[in-house]
Amino acid sequence: MASCCSKKTEIINHGNARKVALVGNPNVGKSVLFNALTGAYVTVSNYPGTSVEVSRGNATIDGQQWEVIDTPGMYSIHTITEEERVAREILLHETPDVVIHVLDARNLERMLAMTIQLIEAGLPVILVVNILDEAERMGLAIDIDLLQQKLGIPVVGAATARKRGIDDIRSAMNAYRCPCEQQRFEYSRLLERDIKEVACLMQGEYILSRRALALLLLQQDEEIAELVRHREGDGYAPLSEKIREIAFDRRESFHLDLSLERNDMVRQLVNGVFTAPLKRVVTAAERLSRLAVQPLTGIPMLLIVLYFGLYQFVGVFGAGTVVDFLEKKLFVEIFNPWIIGVVQSVIPWEIIQELFVGEYGIITLGIRYAVGIILPIVATFFVFFSFLEDTGYFPRLALLVDRIFKHFGLTGRAVIPMVLGFGCDTMATMVTRTLETTRERVIATILLSLTIPCSAQLGVIMSLLSKFPGALAVWGGCLLLLFIVVGMLSAKILPGEAPMFYMELPPMRLPQLGNVVTKTYTRMQWYFMEILPLFVLASVLLWLGKITGFFEKMITAMTPVMASIGLPKETAVAFIFGFFRRDYGAAGLYELQTKGLMDARQLTVAAVTLTLFIPCIAQFLIMKKERGWKVASSIGLFVSLLAFGSGYVLNKALLITGLLS
């Protein structure tokens, strides 16, 4: 077969820099390795023609420049999801000098099937057996040297989250040279005959080996078929006919036979390599993991996490203690009086002074809101989010809520953008692209736009309403009820079926301070660079609106609407603020409450309506980018009408029942 079919793939050196692609299942530590190799100099962008994000960074290892690509999670070269297709596109078209396959040591046998596929594809593979520390704690033993001997490729044992094996991976990358003879995995005589008949008919040049391409063609991979059709030209006709002939002859057994034979290969590989104790050690982390996914224990655990994380840390500490210090002490009592004096002494024109230090001034309002109110709340949320992320809790939460989310047309995977929405709905809307179907993405976007308050808005509202017994419960109950009703209606109205849900579970572990700080800093940097210009822009527009009288006209126009839901005229200011940013609107309520203009009932109605109100400009623009103008406009109109309708009903209900009086 080697004489008539195989042709070595040239590994291209990209100028002075070499290229490495990280591949593997989700949640096996690819991103941790990526961060360890690249540091902070990373770019994240959509892969061309898709909504899938790909991270790229640069690394220098012993003087050698590397471009590092963190590919989306994939389970096989034979792709199903969009993420898998993008990962394979990178392998097919970006000609990496090294492909690092990262797998979970605890699931070695299940994940080695993909290693076999990468090797038989003729790719320059280094295998990283990751999460070794957890495997060892469970009593599992893996002979790395024997596995390397059997596979014929470099194999490195690592625990990247603990920085173990990173230097060995760097050394393996720099030392890697494509072997003269690629490792050959033999299938049964019948399957080998089919592979040979298809591979020998291919004459074009390919990145993947013809042997691997033949297997993908026999698996009816349409994208590979299109690639081969393009490369073979007129020679594709006999190749296509041969594939159809084999497919017809083996129509009932091919996929099953291939799967069983690969499983046999893996079993032979791990024989002597992988040793498990007769009675496997169950670690404390495993026990906690099991408790986290069982409804009876997982729901109380979730409530504890939300109480101490969201309510106490973000709401009480971030929105209360830190905001009180920064906004009231630092800005109102110290910084604002000083800067007002400076501006008035430097700028003689009162109208220009108003732009910087007036009622809606860039410094006294925009920067005060952004730094004094919003920054500490968002910072505490991202610390909380990064802490939970580093523990491995989120995949367990996804499994816990999967059965519930299916009623809303979603899978447990949607819990990640939903939780991230409590930090920033704009960022969370971008993350909905990781959901598998367009239907899921639209439903998730609707629910994010309607019922998920961002961290700054959440923190301010929790701080305001917690002063009144029952107000916070009414607010939370209204949002939960609408989340359930709108979610179930969306699942009924929008066509399509919820996809199957599967997710790798990384180990649960104590988070590392360095990882939490790095993740928090990266998110804060993105958020603050996005939020501060919008706050400045909002202040400028409000200043223009004030001096032209347009702002007063908007307030006058909204006064009947405010009155219909039982709110004073001044509340219109908070809703206008909320159009620029949700958190800006919540800060407007904070301002009104400090002036004593609203009672408990009005604050509750305003908080519910503002939370449900039209997404802020940034979120709306991301919705337009991700879902298109038609869907974004429809969602914006729907949530706005529902917000004021809900506010009207809630106000009447509170008046009739006398609650919060």
N, C-alpha and C positions, 0 to 999 in steps of 0.2 A: 504493500500500500504506500510506503514511504516514497518509492521510486516514481509512482505515477500521480500521486495526489498532493503530497505535502510540499509546501513552499515556505521557507522561514520568513517570518515577519521581521522587517528591519525595525529596530528601536531607534527612533529619531532623537537626536540631541538638539534641543531647542535653543540654538545659540550657545551662550555660556551657561544658561540655567537649565536644570533638568526638571522634569515634572513628575509628581507622585500623586496618585489618586487613592484615597481611602475608601474602601468599600466594605459592606457587611450589613447584617440585619440591623434594624433599629434597636437602640438601647443596648449596644454592646461596647460603647466607649469610644466610638469614632471621633465624636466632637471633642472629648477630653484630650485625645491624642492630637487632634488638629490644633487645639489651643496650646498644648505643650510644645508643639513644633513651631508654631507661627507667632505666638505671643499676641500682642494687641493689634498688629498691623493686618487687618482683615477686611475684605470687601464681601458684601452679601448682595447678590442680585438674582433676578429671575433668569432661569435658563431660557435662551431664545425660543419663542413660540409657545412657552408654557407659563404656568403660574407657580412653578416649583422653584424654591430658592436654593442656590448653590453658594457655598462659602469658599472663598479663595484667599490664600495668604502666601507670604514668602518666608523662607527660612534659609539661614546660612549654616552649613554643617561642615566644619573643618575646611573652610574656605570655598566650599562648593555651594553655589546658589541653587535653591529649589523653589519651584512653585508648587504649593500644596492645595489639593482640591478635596473638600469634604463632600462626598456624593450623598444623595438621599439614600435612605435605607432600602435594601433590596434582599430578597430571599433566594433569587435564582437568576441566571442569565436569561432564562425564558420568562419574559416580563408579563405582569398583569396590571399593576397600578401605574399611574403616571410617574410617581417617584422612581419606580424601578426602570421605567423607560428612559427617564433622564439619566439615571446612573449608567445604564448601558450605552446611551448616546455618548457619554463622556469617554467610556472605554473604546467605543468604535471610532470616534472622530477626533479625539484630542491626543491620541498616541502617547499615553504616559510612559515614561521610562521605567517606572516602578509602580506596581499595583499592590497596595498593602491591604490584605484581607484581615479584618479584625473580627474575631469571634469570641464568644463567651465560653470560658473553660468549663463552666458548669453544664453547658449544653453542647459539648464537643461533638458527640456522635451525630446530633441532628444538624449541626451547622457545617460539618466537613463536606457534605454533598456539594455545597457551593464552591468550596475550595477545589474539589475535583473538576468542576465545570470550568473554573478559571484557568486551571493548569492545562486541561485538554484544549482550551481555547488558544493556547500558545502565548498567553500573557505573561509578563515578567513579574511573577507573584512572590511576595514575602508574606508569610502567615504570622499574625500576632495572636497568640493565645492569651486573651485578656481576662481580667477579673480572677487571676490566679489566687489572690489572697482569700477570696470568698470560697473558692473551690477547696483550698487547703483547710479552711476552717470547717468545711463539711466532711473532711476526711478523704477527699478525692486526691489521687496522685496521678500526674501526667508526666511521662518520660518525653521531654521536649526533643532530646537528641535522637531517640528512636523514631519519633514522628517525622523529624527532618529527614532522616535516612529513608524512611518509607515513601515520603512525598517527593523527595528530590528537589526541594526548594528550601530557602532559609526559613527557619521557624524560630520565633522569639517568644519567650514566656514573659508576661507583663501584668502589672496591675496599675494601669495608667493613672487612675484616680489617686493613687498613692505615690505617683512619680517613679514607680518601680519598672525597670525595663526600658525607660525612655532613651537612655544612652545607647543601649544595645540596638534599639530600633534605628537610631540615627546612624550607628556604625554599619548596620546591615544595608541601609539605603545607599550610603556612599560606596560600600564595597560590592554592591550587587552587579553582577555581570550575567547576561542571559546565557543559560547553559547551552552547550553545543547540541546536546540531545535532550529533547523535552520528555518528561515522564509520560509513560504510556499506560493508560488504564484499559484493560481488556474487558470487553463485553462478551456475551454469548456468541457462538458461531453464527447464529441466524442474524443477530443484530449487527455484528461486525460486517457481515455480507451486505446488509442494507446500507450501512454507513459508507462502505467502500464504493458501492454502485453509484450513490449520489455524489460523493466527494470527487470521484474520478471524472465526472462530467463538468466540473467547475474549472474554468480557465482563467478567471479574473484575479486581480490582486486584492487581498483583504487583510484587515488588521487581525481578525480572529482566524484561527486555523480552519481549514476546509472541513476537518473532522467535526469541529464544534458547530460549524454552519450547517453541515449535513444533518446533525441531530436536531438543530432548531428548525430546519425546513421540514423534517419528518414530524416535528411537533406542531406543524401548521402555524408557525410564527409569521404573521402577515408582514410585519415590518422588515424582518430579515429576508422574506421572499421578495419584497419590493427592492431591497438593497441588491440582492443577487440578480434580480431581473435587470436592474440598471447596469450592473457591471458586466453581465454576460452578453447582453444584447441579443443578437439572433441565436446565440447558443443556448438561450434559456428554454426554448421550446422542448428539446429532448429531455432536459433536466426536469422540467415541470411534469412532463409525461411520466418519467420514472418515479417521481415523488407521488403522483396520483396512483400509480400502479401499486407501489408499496403500501400507501395509505389504505387503499381498498383491500389489499390482501390481509393487512393487520389492523383493520379498523376497530376490532373489538378488544385488542390487547396491547397495542404499542405503548401507550402512556403508562399503563400499569407495569408492563414488562421493564420499561426503562427505569421506572421508580424503584422497583424491586431489585434490579441489578445494581443500581447505585447504592441502595441500602446495604447490599451484600459487600460492595467495595468498601464502604465505610466501616462495616463490622470487621473486615479483615485489617483495615488500617489501625483501628483502635485496639485490636487484639495485642495485648502486651504493652500498649502505650497508656491505656487508661485503666486505673485500678480504683475500685470503690470498696469501702468497708462492708462487711456482711451486714452490719447494722449501721446505717448511715447516721452521722451526727447531725442533729437538728439544732441549728444555731438560734440564738435569741432573735437575730434579725429575721430569720425564716418564720419564727413563731409570730413575730410582729407583722410580717408580711401577710400571713394567713389571716390574722385578725383583721387586717385592713381591708380585705376583699370580701369578708363575710358580712352580710347585712346586719346581723344581730350585734356584732361588735364594731363593724366598720362605720356605721352611721353615728353611734356615740363618739367614736374616735374623730370623725369628721366635724361633729359639733364642737368637740373640745378644741380642735385645730382652729376652727372659725372663731370661737370665743376668744381664745388667747392670742391668736394671730391677727385676725381682722379687727375684732372689737377692742381688745385691750391694747395691743401693740400699735396698730394703725389708727384706730379710732380714738382711744383714750390718750395714749402717749404721743403719737404723731400729730393728730388733729387737735389734741387738747394741750398737753404740756409744752411740746415744741412750738406749736403755732402761737400759743399765748406768749411765749418768750420772744420769738422772732417778730411776730406781727405787732403785738401790743407794746412790748418793752423796747425792742430794738428799733422798729420802724416808726411807730406812732409817737413814742416819747423821746427818741434820740435822733434817728436819722432824718425823718421827714422835716421836723422843725429846722434842722441844720441846713438841709438841701434847699428848703424853701427860701431861707435867708440868702444862700449863695446865689440861687437863680434870680431872685429879685434884685440883688445887687449887681449882677452881670447883665441881665436883659431888661432894658427899660420899658419895653412894650408889654402891657398887661395881657393882651390877647396871646402873645407868644409865651409868656410866663404860664398861662393856663394850660398850654400844650404839655409842659413838662411837670408842673407842680400844682395844677388846678384840681378841681373835683374829679376829672377823668384824666389827670396827667399821666404821662408815660412813666414818670418816676414814682409819684405819690400813689398812683393806683395800679398801673400795669406791672411795674417791677415789684411793688409791695405785695400784690396778689400772687405774682409768680414765685417770688422768693420767700416771702413771709408766710403765705398760707399754703400754696400748692406744693412747693418743693419739699418741705418736711413730710407731708402726707404721702407723696409719691415715693420719696426715698424710703420711708418705713415700709411701704407696701412692697417695693422691689427687694428689700432685704428679706422680708417674710417669704416672698415668692421664690427667691433664689435659694433660701434656706430649705424650703420644702422640695424644690427641684433637685437639690443636691442629695437629699435623703433617699430619692427614688420613690417618693410617695405618689406622685402624679399618675404613673401607670396603674398603680393599685386603685386610685380613685376612679380612673377611667373604667376599670373592670367593675368596680362597685356600682357605678351609676349607669352602666351600659343598658341594663334591663329597663330602667326608668326612661332613659333617653330614647329608646326605641319607640316609645309612645309619641315622641315628638318628631319622628322621622330622622333621628340622629343615632349615632353610635357613641360608645364611651369615649372615642377619640375626641369628640367635640368638647369634652370637659376642659381640655387644655386652653383653647381660645376663650371659653367661658370664664375660667379662673383668671386668665391673663386680662380679660376685659375689666376685672376689678382694679387692674393697674392702669391700663389705657385702652379704651375701646378702639382707638385708631390702630394701635399695634395688633390688638386681638383680631380685628377685621382682616388685617393682612395675613394673620396666622390661619384663618379659615381656609386658605388655599391648600393646607395639608389634608383637608377632608377629601374623601374619595370621589364624591359625586357633586355635580352642580346643584342638585336639589338640596343636599346637605349644606352646601355653602350658603345658599340663599336663606334657608331656615335659620342657620346659625347667625347670619348677618342681621336678620329681622329681630331675633331675640337679643342680640348684642345692642342693637340700636334702641330697643324699647325698654328692656328691663334690667340691664346690667350697668350700674353706675361705676364710673372710673374711680380710682382710689382717692383722688382729691375731692371729688364730689361726694363719695361715700364717707370719707373722713369728716368733712364739714357737716354733712347731714346727720351722721351719727352723733357728732359732738353737740349739735343743736337740739336734736330730738331726745337725747338721753336725759335731758333736764326735766322732761315731762313724762310722768308714768304712763305707760301705754302707747305713747306717740310712736316710739320706735317699732313696737309690735304691729301697729296699724300700718305703718309705712312698709315694713317688711312683708306683712301678710298680703297687702295689695299687689306688690311686685311679684310675689310668689304665685298668687292666683292668676295674674295676667300672663306670667311666664308659662304656666300650665295650659291655660285656655288657648292662648295664641299659638303655642307650640303644637298642641293637639290639632287645632284647626288647620295650621300650616301643613301638618303631615297628611291631613285628609284632603286638602284642596290641591296641593302641589303634586303633580304626577311623578311616579317613580317609586322604587322600593329601596328600603334601607339596605346598605351593603352588609356583608358579613364583617364581623369585628374580630381582629386578632392583634395582639400586642405583646412584644417581648417585655419581660419584667426584669429590669436591672436589679442588682442587689440593694436591699435597704441598708443604709449605713449612716454613721454620724457624718454630718456635712463638714467639709474642710473650710476653714476660715478664708483661705486664699481664693478658693473657687467662688464662695459667696460674695466676697468683695469684688472680684473681677466681673462676675455676672451683673451685680448691682451697678457697678460703675459704668459698664457698657450700656445697660438699659437707661440709666440716668442720663448719660451723655446724649443718647439718641432722643430721649424724651425732652430734655431741657433745650436742646438745639432746635427742636420742633416747636416747643411751647412758647419760649420767650419772644421770638419774632411775632407770633400770633397775638400775644398779649400787648406788645408794642403797637401792632397794627390795630387791634381793637381799641386801644386808648386814642390813637390818632383819629379813627373813624368816629368814635364817640365825641371827641373834641370838635371835629368838623360838624357832626350832627348837632352839637350844642350851639355853636356860633352861627349856624345857618338856620336853626330852628327846626331842622328835620327830626332831630332826636325827640323834641317835645311833641311834635306831630305824631311820631310813632307811639309815644307813651299815651297820648290822647286817644289814638285809634285803638290801642289795646285795653284802655280803661274799661269799656263795657265787657270785654272778655274776662278781665280780672274780676270785675264785680259779679259776673255770672257764677264764678267758682268761689265767691266769698272772700276775695283778697283785696287789699287796698291798692290804690292807683300806683303807689311807689313800687309795688312788686313787679310791674312791667319792666322796670330797669333790670331786675335779675334775669327775666326771660330774654331780654335783648342781649344781655351779657352772655346768657347760655347759648345763644345762637353762635357766638364766636368760639366759646369753649364751654363744655358742660361744667367744668370745675370753676370757670369764671362766674357762671350763673349761681353755683352753690355759694361761692364767696360773696356774691351780691346778697343772698339770703342772710348770710352771716352778718353783713353790714346792717341790714334792716333789723335783725334781731337785737343787735347791740344798741340800736337806737330806740328799742322798745315799741316798734310799730306793728308787731304781729304777736297774736296770742298762740296758744298751743294748737288749737284747731287749724288756724290759718297756716301756721308753719308746717303742719302735717300735710295739708292739702297742697300747699306750694311745693313741698319736698317731693310728693308723689308725682305731681304734674310735671315738675321740672325734670325729674329723673326719666319720665316717659317721653319728654319733649323731643323735638326734632334733633337728630345728631348734630354735633358741632361741625364747623366748617371742615376741619381736618378729617374727621371721620367720614363726612359726606363725600369729600373728594376721593378718599381711599375707596369708599363704596362704589363710586363712579368708575374708578380705575379697575377694581376687581370684578364688579358685577355689570357695569355698563350704565349709561344715562337712564335708560328706561326703568331698570330695576331699582337703581338708587333713588330716582325721583318718586317712584311708586312707594318705596319703603318710607321715605321722608314724609310724604303726604299722609300715609296711613298712620304712622306713629304719632304725628302731630295731632291729627283729629282724635285718635284714641286717647292721647294724653289729656286734652281738655275735656273730652267726654268723661273720662275716668275721674278727673278732678271735680267736675260738676256732680257726678253721682256720689262721690266720697263726701263732698261738702254737705249735700242734702242728708246723707246717712248720719253724719256726725251731729248735724243740727237736730234731727229727729230723735236720735238715741240719747243725745246729751253727753256722749263720750267726749273726753278731752275738754270739757267746759271749765 
